[in-house]
Amino acid sequence: MHSTNLLLEEPIRMASILEPSKPSFFPAMTKIVGTLGPKSRSVEVISSCLKSGMSVARFDFSWGDLEYHQETLENLKTAIKSTKKLCAVMLDTVGPELQVVNKGESAISLEENASVVLTPDQGQEATSQLLPINFNGLAQAVKPGDTIFMGQYLFTGSETTSVWLEVSELKGDDVVCVIKNSATLSGSLFTLHVSQVHIDLPTLSDSDKEVISKWGAVNKIDFLSLSYTRHAKDVKEAREFLSKFGDLQQTQIFAKIENIEGLTHFDEILSAADGIILSRGNLGIDLPPEKVFLFQKAALFKCNMAGKPAVVTRVVDSMTDNLRPTRAEATDVANAVLDGSDAILLGAETLRGLYPVETISTVGKICAEAEKVFNQDIYFKRTVKFVGEPMSHLESIASSAVRAAIKVKASIIICFTSSGRAARLIAKYRPTMPVLSVVIPRLKTNQLRWSFTGAFEARQSLIVRGLFPMLADPRHPAEATSATNESVLKVALEHGKASGIIKSHDRVVVCQKVGDASVVKIIELED
């Protein structure tokens, strides 16, 4: 399993680039989040997506009703059972998204240099001269000269379906704009984005709360993607709301950074959230193009050092309609991996794209190739230096396990955990081999019934780079006697052998608790 990693700093024999990659049980260490929708909601397509490497399924509630998404989720559950591939569920909120209301759904042509009025009067019909919007306070939020972007696929950057406007005049609650490029908008829903302006709407809207209470709580979602997170208090308020539903107290909140406001408060948001999603579509509009890569590198570094998963979006937009990504997109995916991304999020590419399975497979292959040239040595030293001394007990054990695994060229690291924290800390140091996180369930009670924890923790590692979960038998507690631990280890090793991850004479590094002590041990497999 262990591959001799190339380093880009070393001379590479050019012919070696053309050598086909060896197939592996894990398509890539970097995870793939796929958005399920019209083109990817059948059991057959979802099964193929899981086999191709999707480990988190995202449900986007900016369209579709609860019944529609429930049907998709039931199909996902069926696909998980048939493929025996674990998959986590992510609910994506709509947040304070501004929208044009086009009840007639007729195509609207906007001509360059003409004027158009944005009005909060939703009773009006949408025309080329007048567009009703779902927000009363736009005239108070903008001033002449401000830029507004609008379109059906606004954040795909497609020029024919998106338009940019410049505010020229304010008339009461109406905003008069000059159209800066010609475009035809079609469909019932267009999104509006006001560049670098604060929109006074709650991050978690009433409709978001309804979706969480009626759909999220029933389905015990693993992740909440909090759209348009602008402050740490947005995350705290969302967590307070989730805590009202017993089953959602363990749900992890991923803050979606979509605008300048979120960027400005990034450090406090990172501290409050469980993970970060860099929504590059929206950010690409708020930031000058030449600054987008800088934010990506800085944000990913901060997430890596904090040991919190970072997800990058909008990587292979062209694969929505094409079987191959552009050269720039292929390079972009690889750079996201080299920058330290834990996962790649596919939106329109799988939701309404023509090739959802091929997209997941292609992105997985690019990630796997990039991982081979990821400079783990420099990354490890930088992380240890950043953490500083004295290290916490758990951090010291985690970094030592990774160091030992690399020194002995181990095929895999096996970590016993009940909360998942120890395994995530090991993954933070980006070992070159997979980390098998053996989650030991814990028994808990609410005075009415007994239940086991563990399923949440196992699924939540499906978004962390290099971490692959396995749920252990609940009869084996995490801090058990030496004999019990040995029996769980035996099961984990047998699982590894059956999957082809490890073979005879391979070395394996094991991280576990024995009594009050944490132990890292190296074992060599016999015939």
N, C-alpha and C positions, 0 to 999 in steps of 0.2 A: 504493500500500500504506500509506503514512504517513498516519495520521489526525490531525486537529487535536484533541488531547486536551482534553476538558473538565476543568475543575477544580471540585471541589465547593465550593471557597471562592468561586468566581465565580458571579454570578447566572446561572442556567440558564433558558432560555426553556422553560416547562413543556410547550409543544406539541412541542418537540424530543424529549422523552422518548418520545413515542409514535411517532416516526419509526422505521421498520424498519431494523435494522442491515444494512449491506452485507455480502454473503457474502465470505468470505476463504479463501485457500488453507489457512491455519492456523486451525482453529476458535478457538483461544485460545492465549495465551503460557503460561498456567498449565497444567501437565500433569495428566493424570488416570491414576491407578493403579486398575485394575479387578481384583477378585478373581474368578477363574474357578471355577465350580462347577456343580452340577446344572442350573441355568437358563441357563448361559452357556458351555457347553463344546463345542457343536457347531460345525463349521466355518462354517456360515451365520451363527450368532449372533456368533461371534468376529469374523468378517469385518465384520459391521455395527458391532460395538464399535470396531474399528480405524478404520473410516470415520467414526465419530461423534467420535473424538478420543482413544481410549484409547492410551497410548504405553508403558505398563508393565503386564504381566500378573502378578498376584500369586497364588502357589500356597500355600494355607493348609493346613499339615499337621496341624492339630488334629483333622482328620477325613480319611477316605479313605486308601486304601493307595497304595503306590508305583506299582502298575500303573495304577490309576485316573488318577493325576496325569500319568503318562507318556502315556497315551492323550489326555488333554486337551492336553498340550504338543505332541504330534504334530499335533493339529487346529489349534493355534495356528500352527505352522510352515507348514501348508498354507494357512491364511488369510493369513499374511504374504506368501507367494508370489503368491497370487491378487490381493490388494489392492495389492501393492507398497508397503505401509506398514511401516516398521520398528517393532519392539516389543521391549522388554527384558523379562527374566524375573526375578522376585523370589521367593525362597523365604522363607516366613515360619515361623520356628521356634515350637514350642509353649511351651518354657521351663518355669519352675517353676509351672505352672498347677495349682491344686487342683481336683479333680473329684469329684463324687459318682458312685459306681458303681451303676448301676441295671440289673443283668443281666436282670431280668424285663421291662424296658421298659414296665412298667405305669404308668398315671398315678398320681401321688401327690398327695393333697389335704392341704394344711396349713392348720389353722384358727388364727385369731388368738387369742393368749393361751394356747394349748396348748404343751406341751413336746415337743422332739424331741432325740434323742441322735445326735451325730456320732461314729462309731467307725472306727478304722483297720482293723478286722476285715472285710476285703473278702469273706470267705466268707459273710457275713450277707446276707439278702434285704432290699432297700430297702422300707421301709414308712413310713406317716405318723408312726410313733414312733421309727424307727431308720434312719439313713442312713449306709451305709459310704462312706468316703472314701479317696483314694489317697495319704495322707500320715500317717506315724506320729507326727510331732512336734507336732501341733496343740495338744494339751493342755499342752505345755511352752511354746508360743509365745503363747497367749492367757491372759487373766485375766477374772474376772467383770466384766461391764459392757462388754466389748469388743463391737464390732458385726461381724457376718458377713453378707455378701450372697450370695444363691444363686439360680440359675435356669437354664433352658435358654437363654433369650435375655437373660441377666442384663444385658449391657451395651447392650441396646437400650433399657433403661429401661421396658419394658412391664410394668405393675403386675400383670397377670394371670398372667404367666409368670415373675415373679421375686419373691423374698421376702427380707425382712431379719430376722435373728435377733439376739438379745442373749444373750451368754454368761451363764448364771446359776450354773453349778456345774461343777467339774472332778472326774471320778471316774476315777482312774488315767489310762489313755490316752484315755478317752472325754470328750467335751465336751457338757454338757447346756445346751440353749438354749431361750429363750422365743421363740415365733413372734410377730412384731410386725404382720404383715398376712396375710390369707387369700390363698392362691393354689393353683393346680393345676399341678404340674410333670409334663410328659410327655416321653417319649423315653428314650434310653439314657444320655445324658450331660448333667449339669448342672455348671456352673462355680461355683466357690466363691471369694469374695474377702474376705479379712480386712482390714478397714480399718486402715491405718496400723500394721501389725504386720510385723516382719521374718520371712519364711519361709525357713528354712535348707535351701534346695534349690539345686542348681547352675543357673546361667542357661542353660547349654547342656547339656541332659540327654543321657543315653545314646541315647535314641530320636532326638533331634535330630541327634546325631553320625552315627547310622546312616543317616538320611535324607540328610544332606549327602554322606556317602561313597558311598552307593549310587545316589542320584538327582541331587544337586547337582553332583558332580564329573563325572559322565557327561554331563550337559547343560550344563556350563560356565555356571552361573548368573551373571547380571550383578550382582545385589544379594542380600545376606542381611539379612533383617529380624530383628534380634535382640530377641525378646520379653522383657519384664521386665528390661531393662538397668538395673542399680542402681548400678554403679561402673565406672570406666574400665577396671579389670582384667577385667571381663566382656568388653569389646570386645577387649582385648589377647589374652585366652585364645582367643576365637573366631578372631582373626586367625592365631594360632599354629596352631590346628587346620586352618584353611583352607590354610595354607602347606604342609601335608603333601601336598596335592593340587596338582600343578604347574599345572593349568588354572584353579585357583581363587585363585592368588596375586593376580590382578587384581580379583577380586570385591570390590565395595564393601560395607562393613558399615554399615547404617542402624540406629542404636540406637533402640529403641522405649521411650519414656518412659511408664510406665504407673502409677507410684505415687509416694508421697511420698519414698521412698528415692532414686529416680531423679531427682526434682526437686531434692533436696538436693545431689546430686553432679553437677548438670547441666553446670557449666562444664568439669569434668574429663572427663566423657563426651563432650561436644562436641569437645573437643580430640583425643580418641582416635578418634572415629568419622568416617566419610566423610559422614554425613548423619544427620538426626534425624526420627523419626516421633512426633508428639504423639498418643498413643493416648487420645483424650479420653473414650472410654467408661469405661475403668478409672479414669482420673484424676478423672472426674466423680463417682466414688464415694469416692475417697480425699480429694479436696479439697471444702471447702464450696462450694456452687454459685456463690456470689458471688465466689469467687476464681479460677474456671476461666478467665475471659476475661483476667485479669491475667497468669496463667501463660502463656497463649497469646501475648499481646502481647510479654511479656518474652523468651520462648524464641525466637520468630520474629525478634525484633530481634537477639538474640545470633547466631543462625544466619546472618542476612543479613550482619552485620558480619564474620563469620568466612568468608563466601563458601562456606558449606556448605548443600546443599539441605535444606529443611524441608518435611515432609509433614504435612498435617492430616487426621485421620480423623473419622468419625461426623458427617456433615454433613446427609444427606437420608434419615434412617432411615425416614421415613414412605413414601418411594418404593419400599420393599420390597413394599408392597401397593397403592400408589396411583400414578396416572399423573402427578400434580402434587405438588411439595413444598409444605410449609406456608409461610406468609409468613415465619415465624421462620427456617425452614431456608434459604430463598432469601436472606434478609438475612445469615445466618450464613456462607454460601458467599462472598458478596461481601466480607464483613468479613475473612474469612481471606485473600483476595487483597489487600485494602487493608493488612492487617497485615504482608504480605510473604511469604506462603506460596508455595513453588515448585510444589507439587502437592497435589491433593486425592485422598485414598484412599477408594475405595468398597469396603465389605465385604459385609455381608448384602444390600445393595441390588442388587449384581450376582451374588453367589454363589447366593442362593436367592430373590432378588426376582423379581417377575412382569414387570418392565419394565427389564431391564438396559441395552438400547440407548437407550431414551428417557431413562433416568437419566443416562447419560454425556453425551448430547446436551444435556439441560437444564442440567447442571452446567457444561458447556463454554460455553453461551450466557451464563450468569450471570457466569462468570469473565471472558469477553470484555467484557461491559458494565462490570464493575468495573475492568478494566484501563484503560478509557478515562478514568476519573476518578482514577486513581492519580497522586499528586503526585510525578512523577519529579524535578522540580527540587529540592524540599525533600529528597527521599530521597538524591539525588546529593550535595548539599552536606553532608548529615549523614554520609554514608559517607566522603567525602574527609576531613572533619574527624576522624572516628573513626580512620581509618588513620594520619593524622598525617604529619609530615615528618621525615626524608627518606623518600619512598616507595621501595619496591623498583622495580627497572628494569621488571619485567613489569607491576606494578600501575600504574605511571605510564603505560605504553603503553596498557593496557586502559582506564583512566579517560579518557585523551586521545581514544581512538577513539570512545568513547561521547559525549563532549563535542562532538567534531567532527561526528558523525552527527546529533546533535540540532540543532546550529547550522546545518548545510547542508540540514536536513530530508531526510536520506537515507532511501531506501526500505528499505534492508537493510544490515547489517554482515556482511562476509565475513571469516572468520578462518581462517588456515591453522594447523593444529596437529597434532602427532603424539601428545602425551600427553593432550590435551584441556584442559590447565591454563589455557592462554591464553584459550580460548573461555569457560571457566567464570568466569574473572576479569572478562571483558567483561560476561557475564551478571550478575555480582555488582552492577554499577552500574545494572542495570535499564533498559536502553535502551528507548525506546518502539517501536522497530522490531525485527523478528526478527533473530537472529544466526545466520547460516549457518556452521556449524562444519565446515570441510572437513578431515576427518581423513586425514592422509597416512600410509599404513602404513609400518612399519619392518621390516626383515628381521632375524630373530634365529635362533640355532641352539642346540640342546642337545647338540651333538657327534654326534647321531645323525641329525637331520633339520633342514632349514630350514623356517621358517614366518614368516608375516607377522603383525605386531600391527596393531591398528587397529579391528577389529570390536567388541571390548570397549569401547574408548574412545568409539566412535560411539554404541553403544547406551546407555552410561552417561550420555550427555548428554540422554537422553530423559526424565529426571526433573528437569531444571534448567529453570526458567522462562525462556522466550524463546529457548532454544537448540534449533536444529534441525540434525541431523547429515547429512553427506554423505560417503561413503567414496570417497576419490580412487583413481586408478590407482596401484598400488604402484611403477610405473616413475618416478613423480615424487616424489623425496624432499622432506621438509619444508624443508630448508635448501639448496635447489638453486640453480642459476644463475638469473639473471633470466629467461632465455628459457623455462626449464622452468616457472617459477612463472607466467609469462604464459599458458602453455598450460593449466595447471590452472585458472587464473582464468577463462579463456575457457569451459571446461567448466562451471564453477560459475555463470557468468553465463547461459549457455545453459539450464542447469537452472532458474535463477530465472525466465527469460523463459517457458520452457515451462510452469512451474507458475503463471504469472500473478502472481508476487510482485513482479517488476520489469518496467518497460516503457521504451520509448524516452524519452530525455531525463531519466530518473530519475537521481538521484545515489546512488552506492554508496560506502561507506567500506570499505577493504580493510586488514586487519592481517596482516602477514606478516614472515617473517625473510628477510633477504638477506645471506648471509654471516654475520657475527657481529652484524649490526645488526638491530634490530626497526624496521619501517617502518609508518607509518600513512599511507595515501594516499586521496585523494578522486577518484573518476572519474565522469564524466558519460556516460551511454550515448548512442550515436549512433543514428540511424534504423536 
